[in-house]
Amino acid sequence: MKSSQAGFTLVELLMVLALFGILAALSVPRLVAASAHLRVRLAAEELTATLHQSRISAIRHGVHAGLKFRTAEDGRVSFTLYRDGDADGVRSNDIEAGTDPPLGPSRTLKMLGRGIGFGFPPGMIPRDPSGSGRPMNRLDDPIRFNRSDLASFGPKGTSTPGSLYLSDGKGTLMAVRVFNRTGKIKILEYDPGSETWRGP
């Protein structure tokens, strides 16, 4: 009787390793893209939670409150929550003058960094998420509350309308939009193929 030999020959082993190498090479770019997409999503959710907390603070204290964003030279963005000190709403000039005092220390978003930040992917000109269908302008300004970097919330839950744009600097773009009368905050993702914004 012939005994069958167990195990692999060197050629078979090399073929299996080559196959694994090809599969790994094909799947790594997808994994990297999925990881970047997830990190942009987490940054958008953290930003949404920060805006919600600011709105709740305004309602709870019965005053206007404003979340002021500042961009440093190295691109880092910090934010500070201020309260209205002179009954005219939170304003940038009142913040600078010290009339509208801070409600806490300046902070940064934990999920930003490692390629994730405020901005737009290079070469992409997205459509306006308001539904007008027009190509967006001012792509050097990813934090937009009218013409300022200040998101204001009223004691009745209303807010300044605006949008904050987050990207991985490659192909993922998300917007955190704040609606004025309701104070609702929504995350949208841009699909460059169809040139449309969609919800989660």
N, C-alpha and C positions, 0 to 999 in steps of 0.2 A: 504494500500500500504506500502511496505517495503521501507525504505530509505537506500540507499547505504552509507557505511561509507567511508569517504575520509581519505587519509594519509597512513602511513606505520606502520606496527607492529614493535616492538623492534627486533624481529627475522629477519624480512626483512631488516631492517636498518643495523643490524650487518652483514648480508650476503653481502649487497652492499659495506659496508666499507671493509670487508675482500677481496672482489673482487678487489676493487681499490688498496688495499695494495699489492696484488699479482701482479697486472699490473705494479704498480710503482716499485716493486722490480725487475721485469723483464726488465723494460726499463731504469733504472738508469745506469747500467753498459754500455749500448749502448750510452747513452747521455754523460757519462764521456769519453768514447773512442772517440766519435765524437768531443767533445770539445778539447781533447788533439791533435787530428789530425789537427783540424782547427788552433790551436795555433802554431803547428810546421809549417804549411803552411804559416801562417802570418809572422813567423820569417824568413822563406826562402824568402818570397817576400820582406821583409825589407832588408835582406842581398843583394838580387839581385839589389834593388834600390840603395843601398850604393855602390856596385861595378860599376853600370852604371854611377853614379855621378863621381866616380873616373876616369873612362875612359873618360867621357866628359871633365873633368878638364884637363887631359893630352892633349886632342885634342885642347881644347880652348887656353891653354897656350903654346902649341907647344913644350912641354918638356915631358920627361919620368916622370911618377908619380907612386908611389907605396903605396898600402894600407897595412900597417903592423899591424898584429894581435898579441896581447899579452894576455897570460892567467895568471891570478893572482893565488895565493895559494888557495884562496877560490873557484876557478873555474870560476870566472867572466872573461869575455873576453872583452877587449877594442880594439879599432882600431884608427890609426892615418894615415892621408894621408901625404906623403912626396913628394918632387920634387927633381929631379936630380940636384945636385950642381956641379958636375965635369965632365959632359958629358960621363959618363960610365954606365948610367942607375941607378936606385935606388937599392942600395945594403944594406944589414943589417949592414955590418961593417962601411959603410959610414954614416948610420943613427946613429950608436953608437958614431962615431967620430964627429958628428955634421956637416959633409960635405953636406949631403942631409937634408935640413931643412924641418920642418913640414909646411904644407899649412893650418893648423888649429889646434884646440885643440883635445886632445884625447876624444873619445866618446864611448858609449856602445850602443848595440842594445836594443831597448825598449821592443821587443817581447820576449827576452830571460828571463829566470827566471821561477819560479813556476813550476819546473820540465822540462822545455824546455831548451835545451842547445846544445853545440857542443858535438858530441860523437855518439856512437853506442849503440843500445839496448843490454843489457847483454845476453850472450848466443847465439846471432845471428852472423853468419859469412856470410855476404852478398857477392854476386858475384861482380867482378870488373865492374863498369859501362862503362868501355871503350869498352866492347863487347868481351873481350877475354874469358869470362866465368870462369876465374880462381877465386877461393875464395880470398877475400881480406886479406892482412896482415897488420901489423902495426895498429891494431885497437885502439891503445892508441893515435893515431895521427889523429884527425878529420879535421885538417886544413892543406891541402897539396898543396903546389905550389912547385913542385919538392921536395926538402928536407927542404923548409923553410916555414914560415908563412907570406910570403910577396907576394901579388898579384901586379904585375907590369903591367903598361899600357904605350904604346908608343904614340908619337904625331900623328901617322897615324892610331890609333885605334886598333893596335895589342895588345896582352897581353901575360903574362905568363900563360901557361895552368895549370889548377889546379881544385881541388874540395874541397868543405866545406860540412861537414856532420852534420845534425841536427837531434835530436831525442827527444822523450819524456821520454826516459829511460825505455820504456816498449816494444812497438811493432811497433811504427811509426818511419820510417827512411826516410829522404829526403836528396838529394844532390843538391848543387848549383854548377854547373860546368861552368868553364870559358874555352873557346876555343881560342887557340893562334892566328892564322892568322886573323880571323875575329873579335876577341874580343867578340864574341857572348856569352851570359850568359843564361843558361837554368836550370830550376828546374826539377829534376827527383824524383820519389817516388819508393821505393823498395817494391816489393810484395814478402814476404817470402814464400808464398805458391808455386808460380811458379819460384821463385828465379830469377826474372827479374826486371829490372828498366823500368819505363814507364813515359811518360810525363803527364802533367796535362790533 
